[in-house]
C-alpha cells in the first residue's frame, strides 16, 4: 500500500480513522481506550504498549479553550434571543459541554497517539 507516508504499513489505520474510532494505530483493533478518555494499557490484539506514548495535556488545554468559547458564545446567543431561565441554561449547557469535552478529548488524544506511532517519535521509538 503506497500512501507517501513511511510509517503506513498494511493493516494500519490512518490517523483520522484511528482517532474517530479509537483504533490501535498498529493493528486497527478497537482497543485504544479503557474508559471515556483513558487509554488502555496495551492493545489486547497486537500487544502494542500504549503507555509508551505521552500525549500530555496539550489536547485538553486546547479543547477547553475552544469548547469554552463555543459554549459561552452559544449560551449568550440563546440568552439574548430566547431569554430562557438560568436553570434551563444550566440544564442545556452543562451536559453539552461535558459531552463535547469528553468526545473531543478522545479524538484529540487518539489522533496524537496515532500520529506519534506513525511518525515513530519520542517514546514510540523506545521499546520497538
C-alpha positions as CSV (number, residue, x, y, z in Angstrom):
1,X,0.0,0.0,0.0
2,X,1.6,3.2,-1.1
3,X,0.4,6.4,0.5
4,X,3.5,8.6,0.7
5,X,3.9,8.0,4.5
6,X,6.9,5.9,5.5
7,X,5.1,4.6,8.6
8,X,1.9,3.4,6.8
9,X,2.1,-0.3,6.6
10,X,-0.6,-2.8,5.5
11,X,-3.3,-3.1,8.1
12,X,-2.6,0.1,9.9
13,X,-5.5,2.6,10.1
14,X,-5.0,6.2,9.1
15,X,-4.7,8.8,11.8
16,X,-8.2,10.1,11.2
17,X,-9.8,6.6,11.3
18,X,-7.8,5.7,14.5
19,X,-8.8,9.0,16.2
20,X,-12.5,8.8,15.3
21,X,-13.0,5.1,16.1
22,X,-10.4,4.5,18.9
23,X,-8.3,2.1,16.8
24,X,-4.9,0.7,17.7
25,X,-2.5,2.5,15.4
26,X,-0.6,-0.7,14.7
27,X,-3.3,-3.4,14.0
28,X,-6.5,-1.3,13.7
29,X,-8.4,-3.1,16.5
30,X,-10.9,-1.1,18.6
31,X,-8.7,-1.4,21.7
32,X,-7.3,2.1,22.3
33,X,-9.5,3.2,25.2
34,X,-10.3,1.6,28.5
35,X,-12.6,4.4,29.6
36,X,-14.3,7.6,28.3
37,X,-10.9,9.3,27.7
38,X,-8.4,7.0,29.3
39,X,-6.1,4.9,27.2
40,X,-5.9,1.1,27.7
41,X,-2.5,0.0,29.0
42,X,-1.9,-2.0,25.8
43,X,-3.7,-3.4,22.7
44,X,-5.4,-6.7,23.5
45,X,-4.8,-7.9,19.9
46,X,-1.3,-7.0,18.9
47,X,0.2,-6.1,22.3
48,X,1.3,-2.5,21.4
49,X,2.1,-0.8,24.7
50,X,0.1,2.5,24.8
51,X,1.8,3.6,28.0
52,X,5.0,4.4,26.0
53,X,3.2,7.3,24.3
54,X,2.9,10.6,26.1
55,X,0.2,12.8,24.6
56,X,0.5,15.3,27.6
57,X,-2.1,17.9,28.4
58,X,-1.9,19.8,25.1
59,X,-5.2,18.3,23.7
60,X,-7.0,19.1,27.0
61,X,-5.9,22.7,27.2
62,X,-6.7,23.5,23.6
63,X,-10.1,21.7,23.8
64,X,-11.1,23.6,26.9
65,X,-10.4,26.9,25.3
66,X,-12.1,26.1,22.1
67,X,-15.2,24.4,23.6
68,X,-15.4,27.0,26.3
69,X,-15.5,29.8,23.8
70,X,-18.0,28.0,21.6
71,X,-20.4,27.1,24.5
72,X,-20.1,30.6,26.0
73,X,-21.0,32.2,22.7
74,X,-23.9,29.9,22.2
75,X,-25.2,30.4,25.7
76,X,-25.0,34.2,25.3
77,X,-26.8,33.9,21.9
78,X,-29.5,31.8,23.4
79,X,-29.9,34.2,26.4
80,X,-30.2,37.2,24.1
81,X,-32.6,35.6,21.6
82,X,-34.9,33.4,23.7
83,X,-34.3,34.6,27.3
84,X,-34.6,31.2,29.0
85,X,-34.4,30.9,32.7
86,X,-31.0,30.3,34.2
87,X,-31.8,26.8,35.4
88,X,-32.7,25.9,31.8
89,X,-29.4,27.3,30.6
90,X,-27.5,25.1,33.1
91,X,-29.6,22.1,32.1
92,X,-28.7,22.6,28.5
93,X,-25.0,23.7,28.6
94,X,-23.6,21.5,31.4
95,X,-24.2,18.2,29.6
96,X,-23.4,19.7,26.2
97,X,-20.1,21.0,27.5
98,X,-19.3,17.7,29.2
99,X,-20.1,15.6,26.1
100,X,-18.1,17.9,23.8
101,X,-15.0,17.9,26.1
102,X,-15.0,14.1,26.6
103,X,-15.7,13.4,22.9
104,X,-13.2,15.9,21.7
105,X,-10.6,14.7,24.2
106,X,-11.0,11.1,23.0
107,X,-10.5,12.2,19.4
108,X,-7.6,14.6,20.1
109,X,-5.7,12.1,22.3
110,X,-6.2,9.3,19.9
111,X,-5.0,11.4,16.9
112,X,-1.9,12.5,18.8
113,X,-1.1,8.9,19.8
114,X,-1.6,7.6,16.3
115,X,0.5,10.5,14.9
116,X,3.3,9.7,17.4
117,X,3.1,6.0,16.3
118,X,3.0,6.8,12.6
119,X,6.0,9.2,12.8
120,X,7.9,7.0,15.3
121,X,8.5,9.9,17.6
122,X,9.9,10.1,21.1
123,X,8.6,7.3,23.3
124,X,7.2,5.4,20.4
125,X,10.7,4.6,19.2
126,X,11.9,3.2,22.5
127,X,10.9,-0.4,23.0
128,X,10.3,-1.2,19.4
